Amino acid sequence: MADAVEAVVVFAMRLGAHTIWTAIAFGVALAPACVSAEEGFDTEHIFGFMIGTDVGNPGEREFQTQTTGSFGKGGGTYRALQQEVEIEVVPLPNFRVEVGGTATLHDITGVPDIDDRRQFNFQGASLDLRYRLLDRERAPFGLTVAAELHGDRIDETSGAKGRMYGSEFTLAFDRELIPNYAIAALNLIYQPEWARFEVAGVSEKSSTIGAAFGAMVRVRPNFLLGGEMRYFRQYEGIGLGEFSGQALFVGPTAYFQLSEKSRLTLSWSMQAWGRPAGSGGNLDLVNFERHQARLVFGVNF
């Protein structure tokens, strides 16, 4: 059974961006026109790799699945897939809590400094807390602070076993550029990570800072289309020690309001520019991947 699941997922990972965006075109054509747009935007889920400042209304509960694929390193074959299942609740005004569990699939062959492996494992669990400080309907812009904490038994990049602990702190801003038609968002990101690998007993610490900008336009009442641009710098140590590398990702995002209670977000990014420390290359395929893709499906219950 595990081999069958793994084979299906690997096949899905080999589908290119062309297939993904062909599916979007069909989705736009077939999406029900009767789904009406509310006044303004709900930015909680419209972005792919970024977050908006909305956190939902008190008492809301949501189930969400998030599939993230990473493809391409400096050589060989590299494919990594994360499947996360999440439950979101809004217990208080402006405060959202999310708990999740993640499984990973790695298909790695001939990549420098990463062992070959083809495996499917339970990776770990996460807790995501968000608090909205400013509501853009009552302030010049929306402002939310988010903290995600996770503990893993599988390294998300290499697939190696060990103990990994990390967090992601995000300061999110957003503002409607054209009421009910166009919206933009800015994320400022800090990600410290700790890891101790099982086989070699080696411990590593790293940190990443980044800034991301995204914009979405309402094409139809139930369909938004836009893009995201994300820039990251990675360092050794959790205190931004020795510089390791940098990368700029750019790509499109599409959001579908499938029904009153269900939604779908598709996003794809390619590394447009990057450079590892001590190299004159135009891409950093040591610390980052060449392509990243994400599919998010959610439903209120």
C-alpha positions in Angstrom: 0.0 0.0 0.0 2.8 2.4 0.9 4.6 1.7 -2.4 1.4 2.5 -4.3 0.8 5.8 -2.5 4.4 6.7 -3.0 4.3 6.0 -6.7 1.1 8.1 -7.2 2.7 11.1 -5.3 6.0 10.8 -7.2 4.0 10.9 -10.5 2.1 14.0 -9.3 5.4 15.7 -8.4 6.7 15.2 -11.9 3.8 17.2 -13.4 5.2 20.6 -14.6 3.9 24.1 -14.1 2.2 23.9 -17.5 -0.1 21.2 -16.2 -0.9 23.1 -13.1 -1.9 26.3 -15.0 -3.9 24.3 -17.6 -5.9 23.1 -14.6 -6.4 26.7 -13.5 -7.7 27.6 -16.9 -10.3 24.8 -16.8 -11.2 25.8 -13.2 -11.9 29.4 -14.3 -14.1 28.2 -17.1 -16.0 25.7 -15.0 -16.3 27.6 -11.7 -19.9 28.4 -10.7 -20.7 31.9 -11.7 -23.4 32.0 -8.9 -20.8 32.4 -6.2 -20.9 36.0 -5.3 -18.1 38.1 -3.9 -18.4 39.9 -0.6 -17.6 43.5 -0.3 -13.8 43.9 0.0 -11.4 41.0 0.5 -10.8 38.3 3.0 -7.0 37.9 2.8 -6.7 35.0 5.2 -6.2 32.4 2.5 -5.9 34.2 -0.9 -2.1 34.1 -1.1 0.0 30.9 -1.7 3.3 31.3 0.1 2.4 34.5 1.9 -0.2 35.4 4.5 -2.8 38.2 4.7 -3.8 40.1 7.8 -7.4 38.7 8.2 -7.8 35.9 10.7 -11.5 35.0 10.5 -14.4 35.7 12.7 -14.9 34.4 16.3 -16.3 30.9 16.3 -15.1 30.0 12.8 -13.6 26.5 12.3 -11.8 25.3 9.2 -10.2 22.2 7.9 -7.3 22.7 5.4 -4.9 20.6 3.4 -1.7 22.1 2.1 0.5 20.4 -0.4 4.0 22.0 -1.1 6.4 20.7 -3.7 10.1 21.7 -4.0 12.0 20.7 -7.2 15.6 21.1 -8.5 19.0 21.4 -6.8 22.5 22.0 -8.1 22.7 18.6 -9.8 21.0 15.2 -10.1 17.3 14.8 -9.3 15.6 16.5 -6.4 11.9 16.3 -5.5 10.4 16.9 -2.1 6.7 16.9 -1.3 5.1 18.0 2.0 1.4 17.2 2.8 0.1 19.1 5.8 -3.4 18.6 7.3 -4.6 21.5 9.6 -7.4 22.5 11.8 -8.0 26.2 12.3 -10.2 27.9 15.0 -10.9 31.5 15.9 -11.6 31.4 19.7 -11.4 35.2 20.2 -11.8 38.4 18.1 -8.6 39.0 16.0 -6.9 35.8 17.2 -6.5 32.5 15.3 -5.1 29.2 16.3 -4.0 26.4 13.9 -2.6 23.0 14.6 -1.3 20.6 11.9 0.5 17.4 11.1 2.8 16.9 8.1 3.9 13.9 6.0 6.8 14.2 3.5 8.0 12.3 0.4 11.6 12.7 -0.9 12.9 11.5 -4.2 16.6 12.4 -4.4 19.3 11.0 -6.7 22.8 12.4 -7.4 22.4 15.7 -5.6 25.7 17.1 -4.2 26.0 16.9 -0.4 22.6 15.2 0.0 22.3 11.4 0.4 20.2 9.5 -2.2 16.8 8.5 -0.8 13.3 7.7 -1.9 11.0 7.6 1.2 7.6 8.6 2.6 7.4 9.5 6.3 5.5 11.3 8.9 7.5 14.5 9.4 6.1 16.3 12.4 3.6 18.7 14.0 3.1 22.4 14.0 1.3 25.2 15.9 0.4 28.5 14.2 -0.8 31.5 16.2 -1.9 34.8 14.6 -3.1 38.0 16.1 -4.5 41.0 14.1 -3.3 44.3 15.5 -4.9 46.6 12.9 -8.0 46.1 10.8 -7.5 47.7 7.4 -11.2 48.7 7.3 -10.6 50.9 10.3 -6.9 51.8 9.8 -4.7 52.9 6.8 -3.5 49.2 6.4 -4.0 45.8 8.0 -1.3 44.5 10.4 -1.0 41.0 11.8 1.8 39.2 13.8 2.1 35.5 13.3 4.2 32.8 15.0 4.5 29.2 13.7 6.3 26.6 15.9 7.1 23.1 14.6 8.9 20.0 15.7 10.0 17.4 13.2 11.6 14.0 13.0 12.5 14.3 9.3 14.5 17.2 7.7 12.3 18.9 5.2 15.2 19.4 2.7 17.3 16.3 2.9 14.8 13.8 4.3 17.4 12.7 6.9 16.1 11.5 10.3 16.8 13.5 13.5 15.2 16.1 15.8 14.4 19.4 14.2 12.8 22.4 15.9 12.0 25.7 14.3 9.8 28.7 14.1 8.6 31.3 11.7 7.8 34.8 12.8 5.9 37.0 10.3 4.8 40.6 10.3 2.1 40.9 7.7 0.7 44.1 6.2 -2.0 44.5 3.5 -4.1 47.2 1.9 -6.8 47.4 -0.8 -5.4 49.4 -3.7 -8.7 49.5 -5.6 -11.7 48.7 -3.4 -13.1 45.2 -4.1 -10.8 44.8 -7.1 -7.1 44.9 -6.2 -5.2 44.2 -3.0 -1.5 44.1 -2.0 0.4 42.5 0.9 3.8 42.6 2.4 5.4 40.0 4.7 8.6 40.4 6.8 9.9 37.0 7.9 12.4 35.5 10.4 13.0 31.8 10.6 15.4 30.3 13.2 16.0 26.5 13.0 17.7 23.9 15.2 18.6 20.3 14.0 20.3 17.3 15.3 20.7 14.4 12.8 20.3 10.8 13.9 23.0 9.1 11.8 26.0 11.4 12.3 24.9 13.0 15.5 25.7 16.4 14.0 23.9 19.5 15.3 23.2 22.5 13.1 21.6 25.9 13.6 20.5 28.2 10.9 18.3 31.3 10.4 16.6 32.9 7.4 15.2 36.4 7.0 13.0 37.5 4.1 10.6 39.9 2.6 7.7 39.0 0.4 5.3 41.2 -1.7 2.1 40.0 -3.3 -0.8 41.4 -5.2 -4.2 39.9 -6.2 -6.8 41.2 -8.6 -10.5 40.1 -8.8 -11.0 38.7 -12.3 -14.4 37.2 -11.5 -16.6 37.3 -8.4 -15.2 33.9 -7.3 -11.7 34.1 -8.9 -8.6 36.1 -8.0 -5.4 36.1 -9.9 -2.0 37.7 -9.0 1.6 37.0 -8.1 4.1 36.9 -5.3 7.8 37.9 -5.1 9.9 36.6 -2.2 13.5 37.4 -1.2 15.4 35.3 1.4 18.8 35.4 3.0 20.1 32.4 4.9 22.7 32.4 7.7 24.5 29.9 9.9 23.4 30.2 13.6 20.0 31.4 14.8 21.4 34.9 15.4 22.1 35.7 11.7 25.7 34.6 11.9 27.8 33.7 8.8 26.0 34.4 5.5 25.1 31.2 3.5 23.2 32.4 0.5 20.3 34.3 -0.9 17.5 33.8 -3.4 14.6 35.6 -5.1 11.5 33.7 -6.0 8.8 35.0 -8.4 5.6 33.4 -9.6 1.8 33.5 -10.1 -1.0 32.7 -7.6 -4.6 31.9 -8.3 -7.5 31.8 -5.7 -10.9 30.1 -6.3 -13.9 30.5 -4.0 -15.4 27.1 -4.9 -18.6 27.5 -2.8 -19.8 29.5 0.2 -17.7 27.2 2.5 -14.8 25.9 0.3 -11.8 27.4 -1.4 -8.7 26.5 -3.4 -5.4 28.3 -3.8 -2.7 27.4 -6.4 0.7 29.0 -6.4 4.0 28.4 -8.2 7.4 30.2 -7.8 10.7 29.9 -9.6 14.1 31.1 -8.4 14.7 34.0 -10.6 18.0 35.0 -9.0 20.2 33.8 -6.2 23.8 33.3 -5.1 25.4 31.0 -2.5 28.2 32.4 -0.3 31.5 32.3 -2.0 30.1 31.7 -5.5 29.5 33.9 -8.5 26.6 31.9 -9.8 23.2 33.4 -10.7 21.2 30.9 -8.6 21.5 29.5 -5.1 20.7 25.8 -5.5 22.6 24.8 -2.4 20.3 26.5 0.2 17.2 26.8 -1.9 15.3 25.0 -4.7 14.8 26.0 -8.3 11.0 25.6 -8.2 8.4 25.6 -5.5 4.6 24.9 -5.9 1.7 24.9 -3.4 -1.9 23.8 -3.5 -4.2 24.7 -0.6 -7.8 23.4 -0.1 -9.9 24.5 2.8 -13.5 24.1 4.0 -15.5 25.7 6.8 -17.4 23.4 9.1 
